[in-house]
Amino acid sequence: MADIAIAAVIRKVIDILGNLVLEEAIRWYRLREHVEWIERELRRMQSFLKDADAKQEGDYRVKNWVQDVRDLAHDSEDIIDAFLLKIIRNQRRRKGCAIFLRRSICIFCDHATTHEFTMEIEKLKRRVEDIKRSRDTYGIGNLGSGGAEGANSEHDRQIFSQFDKPEVVGLENEINSLVGRLLDESIHSCVIAIVGMGGLGKTTITKKIYNDVKENFVCCAWVYVSQKPRPAREILQDIGKQVGLNKQEWEENVEENLLRFLQDKRYVIVLDDLWANQVWDNLNVVFPKGANGSRIILTTRIIGVAKHAAPCSPVHTLRYLNQEESWELFSRKVFPGQTNASGRFLQGLEDLEDLGRKIVGKCGDLPLAIVVMGGLLSLKERTYPVWSRVLGSMGEAPQNQYGKALQLSYNDLPSNLKPCFLYFGLFPENHEIPVRRLINLWVAEGFVQPRGRLTLEDAAEEYLDDLILRNLVQPVKRGFDGRMKTCCIHDLLHEFCISKAKEDNFFYVCDGLYNADARMRRLVTYHSLCECISLKWSTDRHRSLLCFEGGNLERKQLEFIYYGFRFLRVLNLEGVQSQCQLPDEIGDLIFLRYFALRNTGFTRIPSTMGKLKYLQTLDIQSTKCFCIPSVIWKMKQLRHIILGTPTEFKNPFKRSYPIKYRKPSVNKVSLTNLQTLWMIPGHALDADWLCKFTNLRKLGIYGDVKLHAKVLSNSKPISEHLENLQLEGQDIASPVYTGISDLVISRYENLRKVYLGGKLEKLPNHDEFPAKLTKLSLFGSRLNEDPMATLAWLPRLRILKLDEASYLGVKMACSEASRFQQLEVLTLRTLPNLEEWRVDEIALPKLRILTISSCRKLNMLPDGLKNVSTLTKLIIEMPEEFNRRLQQNGEFRDNIRHATTVIRQCQ
């Protein structure tokens, strides 16, 4: 981990030397040589760290040397940050003084700053000499900066897709037995408990079973419980969302509403990683005990919990893999497609098989250890010496071999991937981590290195792909375009990350009893931030403060954050509630790069936020009504502005005396780095400004969007990188939708997702849509002509949603002449006049999911649906009379038995 600290300081030094704001100050102080010396010495130490990392596991002297190097790097960063803070404050102080005072203030402040910084550098130099001498004493050689290269080969990319599906080896009989119990109609209802130690494959086998049987149930849900579970109410709300409760039902009286909703339905619900009887008791009260064949599947490490939850059912205890099963799993991970039916390596690879079997033997037949080692070797050279070194690194002791496998895989990571992997430990256990948020955090922390012409976010996405290829991270959900939306790590890997991070002072999880090393760089709390702050810990060493459930904070506690953590780069105050506003002191956190206030109670951000010159991400989604200073349009480093409706922008020029309101002129708006501008009110964003956002990828505007639509339709795209566009032509103060006229977006070659809300004068022609459009949502469009004839010509359209009076016609047709070639998901919701819908035989050849909701005049589903053999899920939310006719039409139901049908009455 010392190489992580060193890399961070080197990046900081490079930023300083190239920073135009500080260049004059550094030259004036004649301190450039000091800054360059820090970079030079740390680069030299970095070259010795790979050898040191390899030796420190068995040599405490080397381990202490690595600790000394890490502390030196951290201290260097602290000294540099303190120096920068004083320079910037001196500059601000001079700007506020009369001209004749500036020179005297400058001389005094500059001399003091120079002297103090020089003295600190001299201390560092003495420590560097001590570290050099001890390096020679311990025999640490120069082996380069360490770590394997990232996985970028074509072979790696070809096997990437395999990680989305649970892979089970050697347990086919167990799976068939469990599937049989789940589908056995003679069993009225039951709880199936799967027990086994961590890493044995409980979640993997359950995913396989769940995917195989869920189409036989009306409702299905999967929730993670974990050793430190969320409140039972939150878990039940998660279940409610998945089975189909509306928002009001799962927000209010979820226990009662869920029990009533499930009463007459056949459901399957998975409770993954259950640890306590009390948690089961709190959840079990909402599961009806009827005789309709419903099933609950739970996984646990504790046999007592399993027997308590399923006293009348046999507990399924998961066994270890045998030698051949272990070998087969390993072979699939290391050489997918390159072994024969018996698991033997194909020609040219036979000399590695003996070594491979010995490596598998060291994993103790534990699937997690086998998979992790397979991921490690899949990215290494396929040579005897390389594999032999890996085998030698595993040692002889059989105890805790999965821990050894995890440590080896971690040690093998390139230095740029190590902090990215450990960062997963910051999130709660079994937490589905949003990929975009994770990537923005990595970038803000400085973990991501520029790579060619890629943006930092694209490079970070490759980092994540690499971790997945190594079997250290699991994809959970993918979006309409195949991109990963959420991911997670195994709970044993989560434990490893927390343990390793604590050992290396990378982060500390605050549990209300603060006993962390003062040298910790990051603090995280999953519960009340108030409890941690009340302990009055503070140190200039902390660079990140992350909160996932903040509780209520008073003004003094908020101010303490800004006084006690001067050097924060990341501040995530998710879930914090407060009766007061954010204090002006937020502007003093000059190093802040990531600022998130999701689900908070604040109603405004002070204009002092304009002092945050390095801010990259501002995330205030799901907050209360916000007032934000328009100074954000001048913050040149901003990359992501994520807002939540409704949001109002405050006039930054307003004073105590009358002044005419005016927005910044277009030449003062400079956000060339901006990639995300999400859900901004139209009145706060002049349409002409859009041309300034040349790197924009995601744009969402609501309110009066006519002028913005016109600018977007210009012959030259505002950004060649735009991928996601949402225009909601709705005036918040009125229920009347404003129109979107003459929208032409065909020139946006990378635009894949479009949401249009508000009246459309007409639907654009098919050639006026982007060629790569994959998802289209229309809301309140009030089209009089059937849109299907036009939309069917979009060659890559996979998801189509027609919502809330988007079409006012009586008839709609999906014909053979203009069939949807790629459409997989279709939603028809609240089309008030629709009476007849015709679907020809081959009009929807790839449709998988169909939702029809609140189309109150629709008489019946089209007969043509019986020809859609690809249909797997049919969701009907219609009036009672429609549902009754559908249920009485036995012939139609028989024709779509291949699809899971969910029928419920619309509101």
N, C-alpha and C positions, 0 to 999 in steps of 0.2 A: 504493500500500500504506500510505501514511501515514494514510489515512482509516480503515483497519482498526485501526491502533494507537490512533488517537484514539477510535474507537467503543468499543474495549475499555476504555479508561480512563474514559470517560464512564459506561459501564455499572457499572464498579467504584465510581465516586463515588456514583452513585445508590444502589447497594447499601449503601454505607457510611452515607449520610444516612438510609436507611430501616431500618438494622439496630438493633434494640432493644438488643442487647448492647453496642453501641458508642456509642449515642446519649448516654448519661450521661457517658461518658468524653470525647467530643468537646465536649459542652457545658461540662464541668468545665475542660477545657484551654482553652476559648475559641478553639478551632481550627476551628469550623464555617465561619467566613468564609474560611479558607484553602482548605478543601476545596471550598467553593462557587466560589471564584475559579478553581481549576483547571478545574472543569467549564465555567464561563462562557467562559474564554479558549479552551479546546479546541473548544467549539462554534463560536466565531467563526472559528477557523482552518479548521474542517471545511467551512465554506461556500465557501472559496476553492479547495478541493482539486480540484474537477472541472476548473476552468480550468487549474490547474497541471499536472494529469495530461495534459491535451491538448497542453500546450506543452513538456513536459519531454523528449519524444523528440528534439526538434531543438535543444534549448537546455540546455547543461550547467549554466548558472547556475540555471535553474528546477529542474533535476534535483537540484542541491545543496540548493535551498531545500526541496524535498519531503523530502529526506533529513534536513534539520535539523528539520523538523516531526515526522517519524517518531521521531527520536532524542529530541526533547522529550517526546513522548507516552510513549515507553518509560521515560524517566527519571522522569516524573511517576508512572507506575505503580510503579516501583521504590521511590520515596520513600514513596508511600502504603503499599505492602506492608510496608516496613521499619517504618513508624510503627505499623501494625496489629499486627505481630508483637511489638513491644515492649509495646504496650498489653495484649495478651492474656497475655504472659508476666508482666507486672507483676500482672495480676489473679490468675493462678495462684499467684504467689509470695505474695501477700497471704493467699490462702485457706489456705496451709500454715503461717501464722505465728500466734503467740498474739495475742490481741486488742490487748494493750498495745503490741505492736510494729508493728501494721499502719499506724498513723497516721504514725509517723516514716518507715517504708519508703515509704509512699505519697507523702509530701512530697518526699523525695529523688528517687525514680524519676520522678514526674510532672514535676518541674521540669526534669530532664535531658532527658526525652523532648520536652517542649514546646519547649525552647530549640533542640534539634537540628532538629526538624521546621520551626520557624520560619526558621532559617537556610537550610535547603534551599529553602524556598519563595521566599525573597528571591533566591536564585540563579536560580530558574526565572523570576522576574519580569524580571530583567535580560535573560535569553535571549529571552523573549517580545518585549520591545521591539526587540531586534535583528532578530528574524524579521519583525516588522511593517514595519520600515524597508526591509528587502530585498524584501519583497513589493511594496511601492509602486514600488521601483526597477525590478523586473522586469515590471511592468505586469500582475500577476495579478489578475483580477477576481473578484467574488463571483457565482458561478453556481450556488450551492446545493451540497448535499452530494454530488451526482453519482450517476451510475449510472442505468440504465433501471429501470423498475418491474418487479417480478417478474411472470411470466406467469401470469395467473389467469383469462384469458378463457375462455368456453365453447369457442371455436374451438380454443384451445390444448389443452384437455382432450380434445376430440374426436380430434385427430390424435396424441395421446400413444401410442396402442397401436401405431402404425406402427413404432416404434423397436425392437420386439422381433424383427422379422424382417429378415434381411439384404437390403438393397435394392441390386440390381445393374442398371446401365444400360449398354447398348451393347456388352456382352461375351457376348451370347447364343451366338454361334458358338463362342467359346472354351469356354464352359460345356458346350455340347453335345458338343464334342470330348473334353473331359476326362471327362464322364460316360460317354461311349462307351468310353473306355479303361478306366475303372473297372469297367464291367459286361461287358466283352468276355471271354467264357468261353474263347476261344482263347488268352488270355494267362494263363499259370498263376499267376504272382505277379509283382508289380512295385512299384517305388517311383516315385511321381509327384512331381516337384519343381516348385514354382511360385516364380519369382524376380521380384523387383521392388524398387524403392526404397521407403522408408518413406512411407506415406500413399497408395500407389498402389492399394490395395484387395486385397492378397493374402489377408488374413484374411476379408474380406467375401465374396470369390468362393469361398473354400474352405468357408466356412459354408454357402453356397448349395449347393455340390456335395455336401458331407457330408450335409446334410439330405435331399437328393434321393435319395441312394444307400444310406444306412445301413440301411434296412429290408431290403436284399438281402443283408445279412451277418448271421452269427450273433452276432458280437461287434463292438462298436465302442467307440472311446475317442477323446477329444480332450484333449491336454495342451499347455500353454504351456511353452516352453523358455526363451526370452529371452537377452539378451546376457550377463547374469550369472546363469547357470542354477543351479538347485538341484542338489544331488548326484544322480547318476544313479539311485541307489537310491530317492530320494524320487519322482522322475519315474516310475520303474517301479512303485512302490507306487500312485501315482495311476492308472496304466493298469490295474493289477491290480484295484483297487476297481471301476473302470468296466466291465471285461469280465466280472466275476463271481467273482473269487477270494474265498474267505471270509477273515475277519480273520486267522486264524492263518497262512493261506497267504501273504498279502501282507505280514505282519509278519515272518515267518521265511523265509529263503531265497527271497525273492521272485523272484530271477533264475531259479532252477531251476524253481520252481513255475509261473511265468508261461510259460516255454518249454514245459513239459509240457502246460499247460492249452490253449495255442494250437495245439498240434501238429496236431490233426485238425480244426480249426475254420477256417471262412472268416471272416476278420476285416478290418476297415478301421480304421486308427489314424492320427490326425492329429498331427503334431509341428509346432506353430506357432512361428515365429520362431526358427529354428535358426541359430546363428552360427559354430559351430566343428566341424571334422572330428572332433576327439577326442570331443566330446559324442555325435555320431552313432555313432562306433565303440563307445562304452560302452553305448549303447542297443540297437544293432543285434544284439547277440549273443543277445538273448532272442526275436527274431522268427524263427519257423521258416521255412525256405526251401522248403516243400512246393509241390505243384502243385495246390492247392485253390482258386486264384483270390483269395487274400488280397491286400490292398492297403495300402500306407503312403503317406500324403500328407504332404509337408513344405513349409513356406514358409520362405524365406530371402531376405535382401538380397544374399547373396554367391554369385556364379555358381560359384566354386570349390567351395563347400560342396555346392551342388546336384549338380555333376558327380561329386564324390567319393561322395555317397550314392546316386546313380542313374547309374552309368557306362554302363549298357546301355540306358537309356531317354532319349528326347528331353526336354530341359529346356523347360518352358513359361515363357517370359519374358513377363511381363505388360506390355502396352503402355499408353501414355497414352490418355486419351479424346480423341476429336476434338471440334471445336467444337460440333457439334450434340448429341453425347452429353453433353458438359459442360453445355450449356444445358438439356437434358432433366432431368439430375440436379438441377441448381440449381432448376428450376421445381417439381419434385416436393417439394423441401424447403421452398421459400418459400410456394408456393401449392398445397398438395395438393388435387387435385380441381378446380382452377380454371384449368387449361390444356386446350386441345383436343388432338386426336390428334397434331397436328404440333408440339406444344410451344408454340403461340402463346397468349398471355394472353387470357382471355375479356374480354368487353365491360366497359369501365370501368377496365381495368388496362393498356391498350395503351401509355399514355404512359410506363410504367415499364420497358417491354421493352428499349428502347435502352440505358438506364442499366444494367439487369440484365445485358445481354450484355457491356457493358464491364467490369462487376465480375467476371463469369465469366472474361473474358480475362485479368484481372489474377491469377487463381488458377493460371495456368499449366497448365490441364487436369489438375490433380492432384485426385483425388476427395476426399481429406481436407480440403483447403483449400476446395473447393466446398461440401462438406457443412457445414463450420463457418460459412462466410459465409452459407449458406442459413439455418442456425439463428439467426444474428444478425439477419438481415433479417426472418425470419418473426415476430419479436416487436416489430418497429418499425412506426411509422406508415407506411402505404402512400401516401406523398406524394412528389412529385418533389424538393422541397428536402431531405428526410431522406435519401433514397437518394443524392442528389447529394453530400451531405456525406460519406457512407460511401465513395463512390467517390474523392473527393478525399483521404480519409485513407489510401488505399492507396498513394499515391505513384506515382512513375514507374518506378523501378528494377525490372527483371524478376527480379532475383536473389532467391531464397528467398522467393517470394511466399506459400508456405504458412505460413512463420514470421510474415509480416506479417498474414496472415489470423488466425492464432492470437492475435497481440498485439491486434488490433482487437477480436476477440471477448472477450478478457479485459478490455480497457479498458471495454467496453460493459457489463460485469457490474455490477449494483448493488453497493454497498459491502459489503452483508451476505453476498453470494455469493462475493466474491473469496477470502476465507480458506477458505471451504468447498471451492472448486475447488482451490486450491493444496494443500489437505490431502491430496488424492489422491496427491501426490508423496511423501508420507511412507511409503506402502505399497510393497512390492517391485514391480518392473516386472511387468506381466501378471498381477498378483495379483487373484484374485476376492475382492472386499472384502465382507464381511458387512454388510448395510445397517443392521441394528440396532446393531452395534458402532460403525459409522461415525457414526450419529446420536447415540449416547451420547457419543462423543468430541467431536462438534461442540458439544453442549450443555455438556459439562464445560469446554470451552475458552472458552465465552462467546460463540460466534459467532451463536447463535440468538436473535432478538428475539421477545418475546411478540407474538402476533397474535390480537387478539380473544379468543374463548373457547377457542382452540386450546391444547393443551398444547405445551410446547417441543418435544417429540418429533414431534407432528403438524406443527408449523410447519417443523421440520427436514425432514420428509418432503416438504413442498411445495418447500423449497429444492432438494432432490434432483430432484424432478420438473422444476423450472425448468432445471436444468443439463442434464437429458436432452433437454428441448425445444430447447435451444440446440445440441444435437449435440456437447456436450463430454463427456458421460458415456454409457456404453452399459449397458443392462440385460443381465444374463447369465442369471439364474435367477429364476423366479417361484414363489411358493408355491401351495398348493391354493386359496387365496382370491384369486389374482391379484396379491397384493402382491409387490413386488420383494424377493428374498432376498439376491441378490448383484449386484454391478455392477463395472465396471472402466473404465479409460480407455485410449485408444490409446497405444502406446509413445512416439510423437512428442509427444503431449500430456503424457505423464509426464515426458519430458525437459524440456519447457517449464516444467512446475511446479517441477522441481528447480532449473532455472536461475533462474527468477523468484524463487523463495523464497530462494535464496542471495543474489541481488542485493539483496533487501529485508530480509535478516536474519530471514526468517520461520522457516526451519528449515535444518538442515545434516545431511547424511547422513555419519555417522562411518564411515570405512573403516579405522580403526586408525592413521591418520596425522593426528592432529588438528591442522588448521590453519585452523579456522573463526574467523570474526570473533567476538570476545568478546561482541559485542552480539546474537548469535543467540538467538532466544527458545525454540527447540525443537531437540532433538537426537534422532536416530534411528539405530539400527544394525540391519543385517540379519543380522549374524554374531555375533561374540562381544562381549558387553558388557564382559567382563573386559579385553579389549584396550584398549577406550576408557578404562575406569576407571583402568587402570594408567598412563595418561598424566597422571593427576592434574590434569585440567582441572576447574575449578569456577568458577562465577560465579553471583551472585545474579540475573543477567538471565534465566537459563533458567526457562521455565515448564512445559515438557513434556520428558519423557524416555521414549522409546518403544523397546522392544527386541522383535524378532521371532524371535530365536534367541540366547538369552543365554549359553550355556556354563556353566561352573562358577565360582561366586563364593565367596570366603572371607569370614569375618565382617568383617574390616577393610574389605573392598571394599563390603560391604553398608552398613556404618556410614558409609562415605565418601559414599554416595548421600544420606544424610539430613543430613550435615553440609555437603556441598558444594552441595546444591541445595535451599536452605531454602524457596524460594518456588514449588515445583512445584505445578501444578494437575492434571497428568496424569502418572501413573507406570504404565507398562505393562512388566512384567518377564516377558513371555511366554518360556517355554523355559528360564528360569534354573534351574540345579540347584545345590544347596548342601548341605553336610553339617551346617550349623548352622541355627538357626531365625532367623526375622525378629527383629531387635533391637527393644527397647522404644522406641528413638529414632524409630520410625515415627510415633509420636504427635506428634513435633515438626513434622511437615509439615502445619501447620495449614491451609494453603490447598488441600490436596489435594481434588479433586473426583472423580477417576477413578482407581481402583486395581485393576489386573488382574494376576493371577498364574496365568494359564492354562498348563497343561503344565509346572508347576514342581515342585520336589522338597520344598518346605516342608511341614511337617506341622501347624503351628499359627500362629495370628495372636495377638500379645500383646494384653492388655486395654487397653493404652494407645491402641489404635485408637479408643477412645471419645472421644479428644480431637479427632478429625477432624470438627469440627462442620459442615464444608461438604461432606462426602463425599456424592456422588450415586450413584456406581456402584461396587459391589464385585463383581468377577468372578473366581471361583476355580474355574471349570469345568475338568474334566480334570486335576485335581491329585491328589496322594496324600491319604491319610486326613487330614482336617483337624479341628483343634480350634479353635473360634471362640468368642470371649467373647460372652456374652449381652447385653453392652452395646449390640450393634447395634440392639436393639429400642428404644433411646432416642435413636438418631441421626436427628433429625427431617428432615434434608435428603435422606436416602436415597431414591432413586427406583428403583434396580435392584439386587437381591441375586440373584446367579447362582451357584449352588453346584453341586458335583458329588458324587455319592454315592461312598463313604459319608462323611458329615460328622457330627461330634459337637460339641455345644455345651458349653462350659466354664462352670461356676458362677462368676459374677463376684464372689460374696460369699465365696468360699473364702479362708481365711487359714491361717497356720501353726498356729493353735490350732483345736480342733474347733468347727464351727459347722454348724447344720442347713441342709441344701441347700434352697434355695427359688428359684423363678423370679421375675422381676419381676411384680408384680401387674398386672392388666389396665389399671388406670388409669395405670400408668407407661409402658405401651406406646403410643407416639405416632409412627406412621409414615403420616401422612395423604397424603404425597407418593408413597408406594410404588406403583409400577406393575408391577414384576416381582419375584416371589418364587418362584424356580425350584429345585426338587428339594431341599426342606427336609425333614429327618426329622420324622415326626409327633411323636415324644417331645419334641422341642425347641420345638414350636409348640403352645401351648394353643389349643384350638379356639375359645375365646371371643375370642382376639385377632383372629381373622379379621374381625370386625365393625369393627375399628379401621382396616382397610386399605380405605378407601372409594373409592380411585382405582385399585385393582388391575386390571390387564389380563391378566396371565399368572401362573398359579398352578400349582405342581407340588409335591406332597407324597408321601412314600413312608413305608412302615412301617405303624404302626397308625393308620389313617385313619378309623375308624368315627365318632368324635365329630366330626371335621372334615366328613365327609359329611353328618352330621346338621345341623350349623350351615349348611352350604351349601344345605340343603333347606328352611331356614326361609322363612316367607312373605315376608320382606323380603330381597332379595339383599344380599350383603355389599358388592358393588360393581356399579353399573349398567354399568361399562365392561369387565367381564370378557369376554375374547375366547378365551382358551386355558386349558383345565383339564386337568391330569394328576394322577390319583390312583392310586398304586401300593400296593395293600393287601398289602404283603409285609414280613414280619419279617426283617430282614437276618440275624439270628442263627439263623434256622430256614428250611428250605426250604418250610415250610407257609405257604400264602397266607391272610391274614386277609380277612374278608369286607367288602363294601360293601353296606349294607342301606338300603332305602327312600330311595334317592337320587332327588330331584326337582329338576331344574335348568331347567325350562321357563320360569322367571321371568327367566332371564338372556337378555335380548333380543339382546345382541350376541355371545353365545357361539357361536363358529364351529368350534372344534377341541376335541375331547374324547378323552382316553385314560383308560380304566378298566382297572386291573390288579388281579387278585384275584377271589375268588369273589363272584358276584352271587347273592343269594337268588332274584332274578328279574329279567328284563329290564324296565326301565321301559316303560310304555305309550308309544305313539308321541307322544301329546299331552303326555307328561311330559319330552320332549326339547325343547331350544331350537328355535324356529322357523327360525333362521338356521344351524343346524348344517350344516357343509359337510364335515367330516372326523371320522370316528369310528373309534377303535381299541379293540378288546376283547382282553384278555390274561389267560388263566387264569380266565375267568369261570365255567367249568364249568356252562354252561346245558344243561338237558335238553330244552327246547323249541326248535324251529327258530326262530332269530332273524329269518330273512328275511321272514317274513310281517309282522312288526312294523316292521322297518327300512325296508322298501320304501315305507312311508307317509311317510317323512321327505322333504319336498318339495325340499330343496336339497342333499341328501347327494350329494357327488361322489366321495369317497374312503372306502372301507370296508375295514378290516383285521380279520380274525378270526384270532387267533394263540394258540398254546400252550394247547390244551385250552379255548378259549373256548366251544366247543360240543362236547358229548359224545354227541349223537345219532348214529343210523346213517344217516338219510336227511335230505336238505336239498333244498328246492325254491324256484326263482325262477319264479313263475307269472305268467300274463297278467293275472289278476285284480288282483294287487298288484305291478305292475311298478315298477322303479326308474326314475323319470323323468329323473334327472340323473346317475346313477352313471357315472363314467368310469374309476375305478381300483378293482379288487377283488383282495384278497389273502386266500387261504385257506392257513394254515400250521399244521402240527402239530395237526390235528383227528383224534385217535387212533382214533375209532370210525366215522368217516364212510366208508360203503361206496358210497352212491349219491347222485348230485347231478343233479337234473333242472332244465333250463332251457327254459322255453317260448319260443315263437317271437319274441315281442316283449317279453320280460321285461326285457331289458337293451339298450334301444335306443341308448344312447350309450357303451357300454363301449369303452374304448380299450386298457387294459392289464390283463391278467389274470395273476396269479401263483398257482401251486399248488405247495406245498412240504411235503414230509414228511407227507402224508396217506396213511399206509402201507396202509390198508385200501381205499382208493378203487380201484374196478375199472377205470374208464375215464372219459375226459372226456365230458360230456353232448353228445349229438348236436345239441342246440339251439344250440350255439356256432357252428355253420356258418351260422346265420341272423343272427349278429351282424356285420353288414357294416362296422361302425365299428371293429372290433378291429384294432389295429395291432401289438401286441406280446403274445406268449404266452410266459411263463417257466415252465418245468416243472423242478422239483427233486424227483424222485421215485425210488423204488427201481428197480433195474435192470430187473426184470420188467415194471413198468408202462411204462417208457420203451421197452422192446422191443416191447410190444404196440402202443404208440402209433405207433412208426416203421413197423411192419408194416401198420398200417391205412391203406393208400394212399388209399382213398376219403375218409377223414376228413381226411388231410393235404391232399388236393386241395381240399377245401371251405374250408380256412382258409389257402390260399396267400397271401391278401391280408395276412396277419399275419406279422411276423417271429417265428419260433419258436426259443427257446433251450431246449435240453434238456440237463440234467446230472443226475448221480446225487446223491441226498441223502446226507448224512453219517450 
